[in-house]
Amino acid sequence: MKKWSIKNIIKEIVITLLMIFVVSLVLNYIRKPDTYQELPNIKAKTINNKDVQFEILGKPVVVHFWATWCPTCKLEAPNIESIKDDVHIITVAVNSGSDEDLRKFMKEKGYSYTVINDNNGELAKKFGVEAYPTTFIYDGSGKLQFSEVGYSTRMGIRARVALIDN
């Protein structure tokens, strides 16, 4: 029987983490929605009745689809909150109740990022989103650069925006 040393344990942990990383990349590629390659000029109202426009040329735009009933979305929400002042982010809450329900959720959690209520899922359908959370990052000219299905870290989103923000 092989004796476990600190070196062997660290090696096994690193190999396991690399395998998880590779599997997550493959799953992300497989689940990647067929969406707009160019950011559409969509105008909508936020849950606070403010106008928001998707197309902001000259600046990267992060479009984030999520839901209040999604456990992964709830884990990811603090990451979205932490970057809201650093990137132009538009979040879309899908099938998550009324504007009032969403305002209550945001207040209870202490979040203040921009939220569009997509209660009937029409906007998600337009973007081809079928799994939550899903995040799209468009460059300053409106071209899709990155898409992520599943959990995104704040550093991951910031790094992707930094790569395209010249």
N, C-alpha and C positions, 0 to 999 in steps of 0.2 A: 504494500500500500504506500502511495506517495505521501510524503510529509509536506504539509503546507507551510510555506515560508511567507514572509511579508512580500517578498518579490513576486512569488507565484500568485498571491492574492491580488496584488496590484495589477499584474498582467491579466488575470481573469476579469477583473473589473473593467480595465481598459478595452479588452476585446468585446466584452458584453456591451459596453456603451457604444462602441463603434458599430456593432451589429444593430443595435437599436436605432442609431442614427441612419444607417443605410436603409433599413426597413422603413423608417419614417419618410425618407426621401422617395422611396419607391411608391409607398402608399399615397403620398402627396401628389406624385406625378399621375398615378392612376385615377385619383379622385378629382384632379384638377378640372374645374368646369370650363366648358367651351364658352367663353365670354367675349365681350367687346375688346378688340385689340386697340381701339381708339376710345378714349373716355367720351361717352355721349354727353351732350349738353342737356342734361336733365335738370329741371327746376322742381323743387319740392318744398314742403313746409315741415318744419321741425315740430316736435311735441310741444314746443313753446310758441308755436305759430309764427316762427321767423322764416323768411325765405332763405333757401340754400341752393346753390348752383354747383353741380358736380364739376363742370369744366372750369378750371382755374389755370389758364395757360401761363407758363413761366415759373410754376412752382409745382413740385411733386404733390400728388393727391393720394391719400390712403382711403380706400372705401372698404369698410368693415361691416360684414353681415353677422348678426348675432341674434340670440333670443333669451328671454328671461328664464325659460324652462330648460335651457341647455346648461348642464353642469360644467362643461369645459369653458363655455362662454363666461360663466360666473367666476371661474378661476382666472380667466384672462382679463377680465374687466379692469382690475387695478393697473395692468400694463397699459391698457388703452388710456386710462385716466392720466397716467404718468407722462404720456407723450403728447397729450392734446395741445399743449402750448408750443411744442417744438415742430410739429408737422401739421399740414392741412389735412385733417381727418374728418370724414363723414361716416357716421355709423348708421346702420339700418337695422332696426329691431323688427324681426319677422315673427308674425303670428304670436305676439306677446301682449295682446289686450289693447285697451283704449289708450289714448294720449294720457289721460288721468292715471291709469294703471302704471304707465311708463314713468310719468313724472314722480309718482309715489316711490317706485322702485329706485329711481335715480337719487331721490332725496334720502331714502333710507340707507342707501349704500354710500352716500357722499360723493357721487359722481356728477360731473358737470360737462362732459363732452357732448358734442352735437348728436342728436338722435332724430332720425326720421322714422315714423311709425309705418311699417309695411304690414299692417294687420291682415291683409288678404294675400300677402305673398307675391303680389304682382311685380314689384321691383326685383325681388330675388329671382323670380322666373325670367325677367328680362336679362339679368346677368348670368343666368344658368346655374345659380347656386342651389345645391341640393343638400349640403351638409353644413353644419354650423360648429364653430365659427369659420368663416371664409374671409380672407383679406386679399384685396387687390392693391397693388401699388403702381400708379401711373407716373411717368416722368413729366417734366415741365411742358413738353409738347403734346401731352395727352396720350402717349403710347404706353400700353401695358408692359411693365418690366418684370413684375413678380406677382405670383399668386400663391397663397398659402391656405390649405384646408386643414383646420385643426388649430391647436394651441400655438400662439406666437409669443415669444418673449419681447419685452420692451427693447432689449438690446438688438434682437433680431430685426425688428421693424426699423429701429434707428439706423442700423448698419445698412439695410437694404435701401433706405431713403438716401443715406450718405453716399452710397455707390452711384446713384443716379443724379444727385443734386450737385451739378457742376457750377 
